[in-house]
Amino acid sequence: MSEYIVRTNHLTKRFGARNVVNGVNLEIEKGEIYGFLGPNGAGKTTTIRMLLGLMKPTHGSIQLFQQDFSKNKLSALRKIGSLVESPSYYGHLSAVENLEALRKILSVPRSRISEVLETVRLSKEANRPVKGFSLGMKQRLGIAAALLGNPELLILDEPTNGLDPSGIQEIRELIKNMPREYGITVLVSSHLLSEIDQMATRVGIISKGSMIFQDSIEKLRQKAKSQIRISVNDGEAAWKFLLNEGITTMYEDGSLFLDKVENEQVASVVSALASERFSVYRVEEQKMSLEDIFLELTKEEVSL
């Protein structure tokens, strides 16, 4: 039986007459990297704030570590590390000094500072003033702060936002190491499916406050629609000819498109075109990318 670190039941947050989060049922299993996806303004950060006790739900409930969050808030929060939006720090202090201020609040051993700096690969920069850090280094310091209390659950809200490609890769590899090296379950939010695809084991997609998909990345791929694209010398004439033959295709930008069919049916279409002396230049299968699927799902805003 699966052990859920996070479960929500019809989690809802209303501001005025508008539901910013609408009946969301999150399910995050122990040891996984859960990608929480949605366009900007979809309700990701509001959901995360409720999981961290920073906002009170209007309706619904939250279970963290298989306990009711409303009744066990302090014990649950001790097991959570988080980085929501930009990390806060004292620019004139070093990485060690920033972490020391937090260590005293958390009452963890002093040795924990060097451990988390090693984890985020900042040991060599430990004594530099943080104001001289790059944006990527500041993000890594924020993750180090989130790890300081030995959390079982790490919640990261848009951790790669604004980073250059090398900074994005650093954070991505760091996140991927969390479950396998430290046994930490990770919830990471993003508006970029391409990022989540490279690190998450499961994904939840939220659009306009409602959850429209929750399953493995592989199940998301299976939603890809594939088509057969046929390039011919006179696409419009070929399209009209096939229509007269009772064969329905789509015509766009000089090419014909068939919804994916059996090989024999494709061969019959090509043969029919050739018999009418149309020049068939290319026959190829086209699949939607994950980004295309994501854009289509969030555009349609239907429950799957």
Backbone as CSV, one residue per row, in Angstrom:
resi,resn,N_x,N_y,N_z,CA_x,CA_y,CA_z,C_x,C_y,C_z
1,MET,0.841,-1.202,0.000,0.000,0.000,0.000,0.877,1.253,0.000
2,SER,0.499,2.229,-0.814,1.298,3.448,-0.943,1.267,4.271,0.336
3,GLU,2.414,4.841,0.661,2.485,5.759,1.804,2.502,7.183,1.260
4,TYR,1.429,7.903,1.546,1.310,9.268,1.035,1.880,10.260,2.053
5,ILE,2.804,11.082,1.568,3.353,12.152,2.385,2.396,13.341,2.387
6,VAL,1.778,13.601,1.238,0.816,14.706,1.098,-0.466,14.170,0.467
7,ARG,-1.597,14.477,1.087,-2.904,14.206,0.483,-3.826,15.369,0.830
8,THR,-4.477,15.908,-0.188,-5.479,16.937,0.077,-6.829,16.441,-0.414
9,ASN,-7.880,16.896,0.241,-9.233,16.481,-0.112,-10.077,17.722,-0.411
10,HIS,-10.357,17.926,-1.700,-11.161,19.070,-2.156,-10.638,20.394,-1.587
11,LEU,-9.336,20.557,-1.611,-8.710,21.765,-1.075,-9.138,22.987,-1.894
12,THR,-9.681,23.968,-1.197,-10.258,25.138,-1.866,-9.858,26.410,-1.127
13,LYS,-9.490,27.435,-1.916,-9.217,28.750,-1.333,-9.951,29.797,-2.162
14,ARG,-10.811,30.550,-1.482,-11.608,31.570,-2.164,-11.164,32.947,-1.719
15,PHE,-11.001,33.838,-2.691,-10.783,35.254,-2.410,-11.982,36.006,-2.986
16,GLY,-12.809,36.538,-2.115,-14.030,37.174,-2.594,-14.954,36.124,-3.197
17,ALA,-15.389,36.376,-4.434,-16.290,35.428,-5.102,-15.524,34.429,-5.967
18,ARG,-14.200,34.528,-5.977,-13.394,33.717,-6.896,-12.647,32.614,-6.167
19,ASN,-12.770,31.389,-6.665,-11.994,30.270,-6.150,-10.624,30.250,-6.833
20,VAL,-9.596,30.636,-6.100,-8.236,30.621,-6.654,-7.710,29.190,-6.709
21,VAL,-8.086,28.394,-5.711,-7.832,26.948,-5.717,-9.187,26.283,-5.530
22,ASN,-9.506,25.335,-6.421,-10.871,24.825,-6.477,-10.918,23.294,-6.397
23,GLY,-11.121,22.773,-5.185,-11.321,21.332,-5.006,-10.144,20.465,-5.408
24,VAL,-8.938,20.875,-5.071,-7.727,20.153,-5.504,-7.454,18.935,-4.614
25,ASN,-7.229,17.790,-5.253,-6.886,16.543,-4.565,-5.462,16.126,-4.934
26,LEU,-4.508,16.585,-4.167,-3.099,16.218,-4.392,-2.803,14.874,-3.729
27,GLU,-1.991,14.062,-4.383,-1.525,12.805,-3.794,-0.038,12.644,-4.102
28,ILE,0.796,12.753,-3.075,2.246,12.670,-3.257,2.786,11.537,-2.403
29,GLU,3.379,10.549,-3.067,3.890,9.375,-2.370,5.302,9.617,-1.843
30,LYS,5.634,8.877,-0.792,6.955,8.968,-0.178,8.043,8.620,-1.188
31,GLY,9.097,9.448,-1.235,10.261,9.169,-2.061,10.159,9.582,-3.510
32,GLU,9.074,10.268,-3.885,8.968,10.678,-5.279,9.255,12.167,-5.451
33,ILE,9.544,12.534,-6.694,9.623,13.951,-7.060,8.323,14.257,-7.799
34,TYR,7.505,15.087,-7.188,6.191,15.405,-7.738,6.260,16.775,-8.399
35,GLY,6.017,16.819,-9.681,6.015,18.077,-10.418,4.634,18.705,-10.401
36,PHE,4.537,19.896,-9.838,3.256,20.610,-9.741,3.268,21.693,-10.803
37,LEU,2.494,21.475,-11.859,2.560,22.305,-13.058,1.319,23.155,-13.241
38,GLY,1.524,24.311,-13.846,0.397,25.146,-14.220,0.900,26.483,-14.720
39,PRO,0.115,27.160,-15.546,0.503,28.501,-15.992,0.623,29.437,-14.802
40,ASN,1.310,30.545,-14.986,1.384,31.550,-13.926,-0.032,32.001,-13.561
41,GLY,-0.311,32.038,-12.262,-1.640,32.442,-11.810,-2.642,31.306,-11.731
42,ALA,-2.176,30.063,-11.923,-3.096,28.910,-11.941,-3.522,28.474,-10.544
43,GLY,-2.772,28.883,-9.518,-3.105,28.489,-8.147,-2.031,27.661,-7.468
44,LYS,-0.862,27.511,-8.114,0.204,26.681,-7.538,0.704,27.240,-6.209
45,THR,1.083,28.510,-6.200,1.665,29.101,-4.994,0.644,29.167,-3.861
46,THR,-0.614,29.446,-4.183,-1.655,29.468,-3.145,-1.807,28.086,-2.522
47,THR,-1.771,27.044,-3.347,-1.847,25.670,-2.836,-0.671,25.390,-1.904
48,ILE,0.522,25.772,-2.344,1.726,25.538,-1.542,1.650,26.302,-0.217
49,ARG,1.166,27.518,-0.250,1.041,28.297,0.987,0.090,27.625,1.979
50,MET,-0.960,26.998,1.472,-1.872,26.268,2.360,-1.189,25.031,2.937
51,LEU,-0.366,24.354,2.123,0.366,23.175,2.616,1.360,23.546,3.709
52,LEU,1.833,24.786,3.678,2.811,25.250,4.661,2.168,25.999,5.829
53,GLY,0.838,26.041,5.843,0.153,26.721,6.945,0.218,28.228,6.869
54,LEU,0.622,28.773,5.728,0.717,30.224,5.567,-0.624,30.837,5.163
55,MET,-1.528,29.984,4.702,-2.895,30.387,4.371,-3.838,29.321,4.887
56,LYS,-5.019,29.739,5.298,-6.019,28.790,5.766,-6.975,28.461,4.622
57,PRO,-7.231,27.167,4.382,-8.178,26.807,3.320,-9.581,27.327,3.620
58,THR,-10.297,27.673,2.559,-11.708,28.024,2.717,-12.532,26.763,2.947
59,HIS,-12.190,25.724,2.190,-12.835,24.412,2.336,-11.783,23.332,2.133
60,GLY,-12.135,22.118,2.489,-11.261,20.979,2.231,-10.297,20.722,3.377
61,SER,-9.496,19.660,3.205,-8.571,19.267,4.260,-7.214,18.871,3.690
62,ILE,-6.212,18.872,4.569,-4.843,18.512,4.210,-4.352,17.434,5.160
63,GLN,-3.778,16.383,4.599,-3.081,15.372,5.389,-1.606,15.412,5.030
64,LEU,-0.755,15.596,6.027,0.689,15.544,5.830,1.245,14.436,6.713
65,PHE,2.059,13.564,6.125,2.646,12.437,6.865,1.546,11.592,7.507
66,GLN,0.425,11.459,6.779,-0.712,10.619,7.155,-1.418,11.095,8.432
67,GLN,-1.297,12.394,8.701,-2.001,12.985,9.844,-2.716,14.258,9.402
68,ASP,-3.804,14.569,10.073,-4.571,15.780,9.789,-3.706,17.008,10.113
69,PHE,-3.431,17.806,9.094,-2.537,18.953,9.256,-3.100,19.968,10.250
70,SER,-4.418,20.156,10.245,-5.019,21.161,11.132,-4.849,20.806,12.607
71,LYS,-4.653,19.508,12.903,-4.505,19.069,14.288,-3.056,18.793,14.676
72,ASN,-2.171,18.718,13.698,-0.765,18.385,13.971,0.182,19.317,13.215
73,LYS,-0.163,20.602,13.201,0.559,21.558,12.368,2.040,21.665,12.729
74,LEU,2.358,21.827,13.982,3.746,22.036,14.381,4.616,20.799,14.112
75,SER,4.099,19.620,14.421,4.894,18.405,14.194,5.118,18.176,12.707
76,ALA,4.118,18.512,11.874,4.260,18.353,10.422,5.273,19.351,9.867
77,LEU,5.190,20.600,10.299,6.078,21.640,9.768,7.542,21.381,10.124
78,ARG,7.789,20.678,11.227,9.173,20.342,11.596,9.799,19.369,10.597
79,LYS,8.962,18.677,9.836,9.460,17.701,8.861,9.509,18.262,7.440
80,ILE,9.240,19.570,7.301,9.163,20.184,5.975,10.210,21.277,5.825
81,GLY,10.887,21.278,4.686,11.741,22.389,4.290,11.134,23.018,3.055
82,SER,11.234,24.324,2.916,10.577,24.974,1.775,11.371,26.157,1.253
83,LEU,11.163,26.394,-0.041,11.692,27.583,-0.698,10.566,28.114,-1.566
84,VAL,9.906,29.156,-1.093,8.768,29.741,-1.806,9.185,31.105,-2.333
85,GLU,9.120,31.240,-3.667,9.568,32.450,-4.346,11.062,32.659,-4.070
86,SER,11.520,33.891,-3.905,12.959,34.137,-3.770,13.432,33.884,-2.337
87,PRO,14.619,33.284,-2.180,15.128,33.054,-0.822,15.475,34.369,-0.141
88,SER,15.271,34.431,1.159,15.644,35.628,1.913,17.003,35.392,2.561
89,TYR,17.809,36.433,2.626,19.155,36.313,3.179,19.655,37.707,3.576
90,TYR,20.723,37.711,4.394,21.402,38.968,4.746,22.616,39.092,3.832
91,GLY,22.572,40.063,2.923,23.609,40.184,1.896,24.998,40.422,2.433
92,HIS,25.112,41.120,3.573,26.442,41.443,4.095,27.058,40.278,4.868
93,LEU,26.231,39.251,5.164,26.736,38.081,5.882,27.139,36.979,4.902
94,SER,28.001,36.094,5.360,28.411,34.956,4.540,27.331,33.882,4.538
95,ALA,27.529,32.861,3.692,26.586,31.737,3.651,26.513,31.060,5.018
96,VAL,27.667,30.862,5.645,27.706,30.213,6.961,26.957,31.049,7.994
97,GLU,27.179,32.354,7.982,26.536,33.229,8.967,25.020,33.271,8.764
98,ASN,24.583,33.286,7.495,23.142,33.247,7.220,22.521,31.967,7.756
99,LEU,23.189,30.851,7.518,22.662,29.570,7.975,22.737,29.431,9.498
100,GLU,23.734,30.058,10.107,23.874,30.002,11.566,22.684,30.685,12.244
101,ALA,22.230,31.813,11.674,21.066,32.505,12.241,19.842,31.591,12.222
102,LEU,19.678,30.835,11.151,18.546,29.916,11.037,18.745,28.672,11.911
103,ARG,19.985,28.232,12.016,20.293,27.034,12.815,19.876,27.230,14.273
104,LYS,20.098,28.413,14.796,19.752,28.687,16.196,18.243,28.612,16.417
105,ILE,17.479,29.025,15.400,16.013,28.956,15.501,15.556,27.503,15.467
106,LEU,16.203,26.713,14.584,15.813,25.312,14.410,16.407,24.385,15.469
107,SER,17.414,24.871,16.179,18.092,24.076,17.220,18.653,22.761,16.675
108,VAL,19.391,22.881,15.563,20.062,21.698,15.000,21.561,21.839,15.248
109,PRO,22.311,20.738,15.190,23.759,20.808,15.451,24.479,21.735,14.464
110,ARG,25.541,22.370,14.942,26.330,23.271,14.101,26.923,22.551,12.891
111,SER,27.206,21.264,13.049,27.785,20.477,11.953,26.844,20.394,10.752
112,ARG,25.566,20.637,11.003,24.576,20.547,9.919,24.827,21.606,8.846
113,ILE,25.426,22.734,9.220,25.694,23.808,8.254,26.654,23.325,7.171
114,SER,27.751,22.721,7.572,28.718,22.238,6.577,28.120,21.110,5.737
115,GLU,27.245,20.313,6.330,26.608,19.220,5.596,25.719,19.747,4.470
116,VAL,24.893,20.744,4.781,23.978,21.237,3.742,24.727,22.054,2.691
117,LEU,25.780,22.748,3.092,26.581,23.482,2.100,27.269,22.511,1.147
118,GLU,27.682,21.368,1.668,28.277,20.328,0.829,27.229,19.764,-0.131
119,THR,26.019,19.557,0.375,24.924,19.011,-0.439,24.622,19.907,-1.634
120,VAL,24.617,21.221,-1.416,24.284,22.151,-2.511,25.531,22.687,-3.221
121,ARG,26.655,22.097,-2.907,27.942,22.427,-3.545,28.306,23.910,-3.385
122,LEU,28.226,24.380,-2.146,28.631,25.760,-1.842,29.735,25.815,-0.789
123,SER,30.364,24.686,-0.497,31.384,24.645,0.559,32.515,25.632,0.304
124,LYS,32.941,25.752,-0.950,34.063,26.643,-1.281,33.697,28.117,-1.175
125,GLU,32.382,28.403,-1.175,31.925,29.801,-1.094,31.347,30.127,0.284
126,ALA,31.587,29.230,1.248,30.914,29.315,2.541,31.138,30.636,3.267
127,ASN,32.311,31.241,3.098,32.643,32.441,3.876,32.590,33.737,3.074
128,ARG,32.078,33.658,1.869,31.897,34.863,1.051,30.601,35.569,1.397
129,PRO,30.577,36.923,1.363,29.302,37.639,1.560,28.302,37.222,0.476
130,VAL,27.094,36.974,0.873,26.083,36.454,-0.055,25.720,37.471,-1.134
131,LYS,25.913,38.762,-0.860,25.571,39.777,-1.867,26.397,39.620,-3.146
132,GLY,27.526,38.904,-3.072,28.344,38.661,-4.255,27.995,37.363,-4.971
133,PHE,26.998,36.630,-4.501,26.607,35.361,-5.121,25.820,35.605,-6.411
134,SER,25.963,34.674,-7.345,25.110,34.692,-8.529,23.697,34.277,-8.117
135,LEU,22.730,34.476,-9.024,21.353,34.109,-8.725,21.237,32.606,-8.450
136,GLY,21.955,31.807,-9.239,21.933,30.356,-9.036,22.491,29.954,-7.677
137,MET,23.565,30.625,-7.249,24.161,30.335,-5.941,23.197,30.723,-4.816
138,LYS,22.489,31.841,-5.004,21.509,32.261,-3.999,20.374,31.244,-3.889
139,GLN,19.961,30.703,-5.040,18.923,29.668,-5.017,19.410,28.423,-4.286
140,ARG,20.667,28.054,-4.530,21.229,26.878,-3.854,21.345,27.114,-2.349
141,LEU,21.677,28.366,-1.964,21.729,28.701,-0.541,20.334,28.609,0.069
142,GLY,19.323,29.022,-0.698,17.945,28.905,-0.232,17.549,27.447,-0.011
143,ILE,18.007,26.577,-0.889,17.729,25.147,-0.733,18.501,24.595,0.462
144,ALA,19.730,25.064,0.653,20.508,24.653,1.828,19.764,25.020,3.113
145,ALA,19.195,26.218,3.140,18.428,26.655,4.319,17.206,25.755,4.527
146,ALA,16.569,25.362,3.405,15.395,24.487,3.488,15.764,23.096,3.996
147,LEU,17.015,22.680,3.741,17.477,21.345,4.154,18.040,21.315,5.569
148,LEU,18.248,22.472,6.161,18.971,22.568,7.430,18.320,21.734,8.547
149,GLY,16.996,21.677,8.553,16.300,20.957,9.629,16.062,19.485,9.355
150,ASN,16.816,18.902,8.398,16.652,17.477,8.036,15.204,17.134,7.673
151,PRO,14.637,17.810,6.672,13.222,17.578,6.352,12.985,16.239,5.661
152,GLU,11.773,15.741,5.808,11.341,14.558,5.060,10.646,14.967,3.766
153,LEU,10.137,16.203,3.747,9.466,16.749,2.572,10.081,18.099,2.233
154,LEU,10.458,18.258,0.966,11.031,19.523,0.491,10.069,20.123,-0.527
155,ILE,9.613,21.352,-0.266,8.674,22.036,-1.164,9.395,23.217,-1.820
156,LEU,9.481,23.185,-3.137,10.193,24.212,-3.895,9.247,24.851,-4.907
157,ASP,9.055,26.155,-4.782,8.144,26.881,-5.670,8.960,27.617,-6.734
158,GLU,8.872,27.146,-7.973,9.581,27.745,-9.119,11.075,27.946,-8.815
159,PRO,11.807,26.894,-8.435,13.202,27.067,-8.013,14.168,27.472,-9.121
160,THR,13.782,27.291,-10.395,14.697,27.646,-11.496,14.308,28.960,-12.161
161,ASN,13.332,29.656,-11.600,12.859,30.898,-12.207,13.979,31.933,-12.319
162,GLY,14.199,32.447,-13.518,15.180,33.504,-13.736,16.620,33.046,-13.857
163,LEU,16.869,31.750,-13.773,18.241,31.245,-13.850,18.688,31.056,-15.290
164,ASP,19.997,31.143,-15.509,20.531,30.847,-16.837,20.606,29.323,-16.998
165,PRO,20.883,28.826,-18.221,20.864,27.374,-18.454,21.747,26.569,-17.505
166,SER,22.934,27.075,-17.171,23.814,26.319,-16.274,23.244,26.295,-14.857
167,GLY,22.637,27.404,-14.435,22.014,27.458,-13.110,20.818,26.523,-13.024
168,ILE,20.038,26.461,-14.099,18.890,25.554,-14.156,19.349,24.109,-14.023
169,GLN,20.424,23.762,-14.742,20.931,22.392,-14.691,21.430,22.036,-13.287
170,GLU,22.091,22.972,-12.638,22.592,22.738,-11.275,21.443,22.429,-10.314
171,ILE,20.391,23.249,-10.366,19.249,23.051,-9.474,18.543,21.744,-9.810
172,ARG,18.407,21.448,-11.103,17.741,20.216,-11.538,18.458,18.988,-10.992
173,GLU,19.775,18.944,-11.122,20.533,17.789,-10.644,20.469,17.673,-9.122
174,LEU,20.454,18.814,-8.470,20.355,18.845,-7.009,19.024,18.223,-6.558
175,ILE,17.940,18.608,-7.218,16.615,18.090,-6.873,16.539,16.589,-7.135
176,LYS,17.084,16.149,-8.255,17.033,14.727,-8.610,17.763,13.853,-7.589
177,ASN,18.764,14.423,-6.911,19.536,13.668,-5.914,18.798,13.492,-4.588
178,MET,17.825,14.351,-4.321,17.189,14.370,-2.994,16.574,13.027,-2.584
179,PRO,15.714,12.419,-3.413,15.120,11.138,-2.969,16.136,10.001,-2.906
180,ARG,16.994,9.878,-3.918,17.874,8.710,-3.980,19.031,8.783,-3.001
181,GLU,19.504,9.976,-2.655,20.635,10.083,-1.734,20.218,10.382,-0.296
182,TYR,19.103,11.079,-0.127,18.733,11.519,1.224,17.341,11.056,1.650
183,GLY,16.628,10.359,0.756,15.299,9.857,1.091,14.245,10.936,1.247
184,ILE,14.496,12.096,0.661,13.579,13.229,0.803,12.552,13.214,-0.336
185,THR,11.292,13.388,0.027,10.223,13.549,-0.961,10.207,15.011,-1.393
186,VAL,10.033,15.251,-2.699,10.117,16.623,-3.219,8.838,16.995,-3.964
187,LEU,8.298,18.147,-3.618,7.237,18.784,-4.396,7.857,20.009,-5.040
188,VAL,7.903,20.023,-6.378,8.507,21.155,-7.084,7.495,21.718,-8.075
189,SER,7.242,23.012,-7.969,6.279,23.643,-8.870,7.007,24.356,-10.001
190,SER,6.336,24.447,-11.136,6.909,25.141,-12.293,5.799,25.431,-13.290
191,HIS,6.055,26.398,-14.175,5.139,26.619,-15.290,5.732,26.052,-16.574
192,LEU,6.883,25.356,-16.455,7.566,24.791,-17.622,7.573,23.275,-17.555
193,LEU,6.822,22.637,-18.432,6.763,21.184,-18.456,8.103,20.582,-18.847
194,SER,8.854,21.252,-19.700,10.159,20.729,-20.122,11.091,20.564,-18.933
195,GLU,10.976,21.443,-17.927,11.797,21.326,-16.727,11.342,20.156,-15.859
196,ILE,10.036,20.081,-15.633,9.472,19.020,-14.798,9.749,17.655,-15.428
197,ASP,9.687,17.581,-16.734,9.897,16.318,-17.457,11.262,15.717,-17.150
198,GLN,12.247,16.563,-16.866,13.615,16.086,-16.670,13.925,15.696,-15.229
199,MET,12.958,15.868,-14.311,13.266,15.488,-12.937,12.121,14.813,-12.186
200,ALA,10.885,15.001,-12.604,9.762,14.478,-11.828,9.423,13.032,-12.184
201,THR,8.896,12.310,-11.190,8.391,10.959,-11.421,6.889,10.992,-11.688
202,ARG,6.199,11.906,-11.031,4.770,12.099,-11.273,4.498,13.587,-11.431
203,VAL,3.347,13.882,-12.036,3.033,15.276,-12.301,1.553,15.543,-12.034
204,GLY,1.289,16.720,-11.487,-0.078,17.211,-11.352,-0.175,18.533,-12.087
205,ILE,-1.210,18.695,-12.888,-1.383,19.933,-13.662,-2.615,20.663,-13.153
206,ILE,-2.426,21.924,-12.805,-3.518,22.757,-12.306,-3.748,23.901,-13.287
207,SER,-5.005,24.195,-13.546,-5.356,25.285,-14.461,-6.569,26.015,-13.910
208,LYS,-6.437,27.319,-13.758,-7.510,28.143,-13.192,-8.037,27.564,-11.885
209,GLY,-7.095,27.075,-11.070,-7.437,26.608,-9.733,-7.870,25.167,-9.629
210,SER,-8.115,24.497,-10.761,-8.612,23.124,-10.736,-7.559,22.143,-11.241
211,MET,-7.480,20.979,-10.626,-6.562,19.932,-11.060,-7.136,19.250,-12.296
212,ILE,-6.392,19.271,-13.402,-6.900,18.684,-14.646,-6.140,17.423,-15.046
213,PHE,-5.045,17.125,-14.348,-4.310,15.883,-14.632,-3.441,15.554,-13.423
214,GLN,-3.371,14.258,-13.091,-2.455,13.810,-12.036,-2.097,12.349,-12.300
215,ASP,-0.863,12.130,-12.711,-0.398,10.768,-13.001,1.080,10.843,-13.372
216,SER,1.616,9.743,-13.885,3.024,9.694,-14.263,3.263,10.495,-15.542
217,ILE,4.515,10.883,-15.746,4.899,11.566,-16.982,4.576,10.684,-18.181
218,GLU,4.775,9.381,-18.025,4.524,8.451,-19.132,3.055,8.455,-19.531
219,LYS,2.151,8.515,-18.546,0.716,8.581,-18.843,0.386,9.884,-19.570
220,LEU,1.108,10.942,-19.231,0.905,12.219,-19.915,1.326,12.102,-21.375
221,ARG,2.445,11.422,-21.613,2.915,11.223,-22.996,1.878,10.471,-23.827
222,GLN,1.180,9.540,-23.196,0.214,8.724,-23.927,-0.982,9.528,-24.410
223,LYS,-1.127,10.750,-23.886,-2.208,11.613,-24.340,-1.853,12.340,-25.635
224,ALA,-0.624,12.133,-26.105,-0.183,12.798,-27.335,-0.971,12.280,-28.531
225,LYS,-1.505,13.190,-29.300,-2.174,12.807,-30.539,-1.128,12.739,-31.645
226,SER,-1.155,11.675,-32.408,-0.216,11.586,-33.516,-0.988,11.662,-34.836
227,GLN,-0.333,12.210,-35.846,-0.926,12.344,-37.170,0.071,11.870,-38.217
228,ILE,-0.459,11.534,-39.379,0.386,11.242,-40.534,0.354,12.459,-41.440
229,ARG,1.511,13.009,-41.728,1.615,14.175,-42.613,2.090,13.707,-43.973
230,ILE,1.356,14.086,-45.019,1.705,13.702,-46.395,1.965,14.970,-47.188
231,SER,3.201,15.109,-47.669,3.569,16.259,-48.499,3.423,15.873,-49.967
232,VAL,2.648,16.683,-50.713,2.416,16.408,-52.136,2.635,17.671,-52.955
233,ASN,2.663,17.507,-54.270,2.951,18.655,-55.135,1.807,19.658,-55.195
234,ASP,0.571,19.210,-55.055,-0.586,20.114,-55.089,-1.540,19.687,-53.977
235,GLY,-1.292,20.200,-52.798,-2.013,19.756,-51.618,-3.507,19.973,-51.690
236,GLU,-3.929,21.135,-52.156,-5.363,21.425,-52.187,-6.099,20.506,-53.151
237,ALA,-5.513,20.300,-54.342,-6.132,19.408,-55.326,-6.164,17.972,-54.802
238,ALA,-5.076,17.559,-54.124,-5.018,16.200,-53.562,-6.071,16.025,-52.470
239,TRP,-6.253,17.066,-51.656,-7.254,17.016,-50.591,-8.661,16.849,-51.171
240,LYS,-8.975,17.616,-52.240,-10.302,17.525,-52.883,-10.497,16.156,-53.532
241,PHE,-9.438,15.625,-54.132,-9.525,14.300,-54.755,-9.851,13.233,-53.711
242,LEU,-9.135,13.260,-52.590,-9.365,12.256,-51.551,-10.770,12.385,-50.960
243,LEU,-11.236,13.623,-50.837,-12.581,13.857,-50.317,-13.620,13.211,-51.228
244,ASN,-13.423,13.342,-52.552,-14.332,12.705,-53.520,-14.274,11.190,-53.447
245,GLU,-13.118,10.673,-52.980,-12.952,9.221,-52.838,-13.474,8.712,-51.484
246,GLY,-14.012,9.631,-50.710,-14.546,9.242,-49.406,-13.492,9.157,-48.310
247,ILE,-12.313,9.756,-48.547,-11.225,9.724,-47.567,-11.088,11.115,-46.952
248,THR,-11.327,11.229,-45.661,-11.278,12.527,-44.983,-9.869,12.815,-44.485
249,THR,-9.321,13.942,-44.896,-8.032,14.413,-44.406,-8.173,15.890,-44.049
250,MET,-7.158,16.429,-43.397,-7.098,17.869,-43.159,-6.049,18.452,-44.094
251,TYR,-6.297,19.655,-44.547,-5.352,20.323,-45.449,-4.839,21.590,-44.781
252,GLU,-3.521,21.697,-44.694,-2.928,22.873,-44.055,-1.528,23.096,-44.597
253,ASP,-1.256,24.327,-44.999,0.081,24.737,-45.466,0.646,23.792,-46.527
254,GLY,-0.208,23.397,-47.473,0.270,22.592,-48.595,0.392,21.112,-48.319
255,SER,0.095,20.682,-47.096,0.224,19.271,-46.741,-1.124,18.688,-46.316
256,LEU,-1.224,17.359,-46.402,-2.406,16.634,-45.948,-2.103,15.976,-44.603
257,PHE,-3.105,15.916,-43.746,-2.921,15.302,-42.427,-4.004,14.264,-42.197
258,LEU,-3.560,13.063,-41.829,-4.452,11.972,-41.461,-4.313,11.720,-39.972
259,ASP,-5.441,11.570,-39.268,-5.325,11.073,-37.903,-4.697,9.699,-37.979
260,LYS,-3.853,9.359,-36.995,-3.076,8.116,-37.083,-3.969,6.913,-37.396
261,VAL,-3.611,6.198,-38.449,-4.376,5.025,-38.890,-3.415,3.863,-39.091
262,GLU,-3.971,2.715,-39.463,-3.141,1.531,-39.703,-2.276,1.726,-40.938
263,ASN,-1.156,0.992,-40.972,-0.217,1.107,-42.092,-0.879,0.859,-43.438
264,GLU,-1.761,-0.138,-43.499,-2.422,-0.472,-44.765,-3.278,0.684,-45.277
265,GLN,-3.920,1.406,-44.345,-4.742,2.549,-44.748,-3.887,3.688,-45.285
266,VAL,-2.731,3.906,-44.654,-1.808,4.930,-45.150,-1.327,4.557,-46.552
267,ALA,-0.989,3.278,-46.723,-0.530,2.800,-48.032,-1.604,2.997,-49.094
268,SER,-2.874,2.782,-48.733,-3.975,2.947,-49.693,-4.118,4.402,-50.125
269,VAL,-3.958,5.322,-49.152,-4.044,6.756,-49.472,-2.914,7.158,-50.415
270,VAL,-1.707,6.708,-50.114,-0.555,7.038,-50.961,-0.742,6.447,-52.359
271,SER,-1.235,5.215,-52.416,-1.470,4.558,-53.705,-2.508,5.319,-54.525
272,ALA,-3.583,5.769,-53.876,-4.639,6.520,-54.565,-4.084,7.832,-55.125
273,LEU,-3.264,8.501,-54.334,-2.654,9.762,-54.801,-1.734,9.518,-55.995
274,ALA,-0.940,8.446,-55.908,-0.007,8.131,-56.997,-0.752,7.770,-58.267
275,SER,-1.895,7.075,-58.128,-2.665,6.672,-59.318,-3.225,7.877,-60.062
276,GLU,-3.409,8.991,-59.342,-3.888,10.225,-59.965,-2.733,11.145,-60.331
277,ARG,-1.534,10.569,-60.306,-0.298,11.276,-60.704,0.041,12.473,-59.805
278,PHE,-0.343,12.405,-58.547,0.169,13.380,-57.570,1.556,12.915,-57.142
279,SER,2.464,13.841,-57.014,3.809,13.503,-56.534,3.814,13.534,-55.009
280,VAL,4.074,12.386,-54.412,4.134,12.285,-52.961,5.591,12.447,-52.529
281,TYR,5.880,13.555,-51.853,7.260,13.863,-51.485,7.689,13.211,-50.169
282,ARG,6.761,13.175,-49.222,7.153,12.693,-47.897,5.921,12.212,-47.120
283,VAL,6.081,11.107,-46.391,5.048,10.610,-45.486,5.711,10.443,-44.123
284,GLU,5.204,11.154,-43.119,5.852,11.107,-41.810,4.829,11.171,-40.690
285,GLU,5.178,10.524,-39.569,4.332,10.580,-38.384,4.755,11.756,-37.534
286,GLN,3.796,12.520,-37.077,4.067,13.665,-36.216,3.362,13.479,-34.884
287,LYS,4.121,13.631,-33.793,3.551,13.516,-32.444,3.627,14.865,-31.743
288,MET,2.647,15.092,-30.899,2.682,16.296,-30.073,3.820,16.191,-29.070
289,SER,4.489,17.297,-28.817,5.487,17.333,-27.760,4.770,17.441,-26.418
290,LEU,5.518,17.205,-25.326,4.925,17.362,-24.000,4.419,18.787,-23.791
291,GLU,5.165,19.759,-24.308,4.731,21.156,-24.173,3.416,21.368,-24.899
292,ASP,3.259,20.751,-26.100,2.001,20.862,-26.841,0.848,20.288,-26.033
293,ILE,1.094,19.126,-25.393,0.058,18.488,-24.582,-0.325,19.408,-23.425
294,PHE,0.698,19.947,-22.752,0.473,20.839,-21.615,-0.353,22.058,-22.034
295,LEU,0.020,22.673,-23.158,-0.695,23.855,-23.629,-2.136,23.515,-24.002
296,GLU,-2.328,22.341,-24.593,-3.673,21.936,-24.969,-4.540,21.662,-23.735
297,LEU,-3.962,20.998,-22.747,-4.710,20.702,-21.520,-5.116,21.973,-20.795
298,THR,-4.173,22.901,-20.636,-4.458,24.111,-19.870,-5.346,25.065,-20.664
299,LYS,-5.332,24.932,-21.969,-6.218,25.764,-22.806,-7.654,25.265,-22.726
300,GLU,-7.795,23.927,-22.759,-9.142,23.350,-22.760,-9.796,23.437,-21.385
301,GLU,-8.962,23.343,-20.306,-9.454,23.425,-18.940,-10.624,22.476,-18.677
302,VAL,-10.400,21.214,-19.062,-11.403,20.199,-18.762,-10.808,19.181,-17.821
303,SER,-11.632,18.566,-17.030,-11.156,17.543,-16.108,-10.959,16.243,-16.853
304,LEU,-9.811,15.592,-16.579,-9.489,14.349,-17.283,-9.849,13.161,-16.426
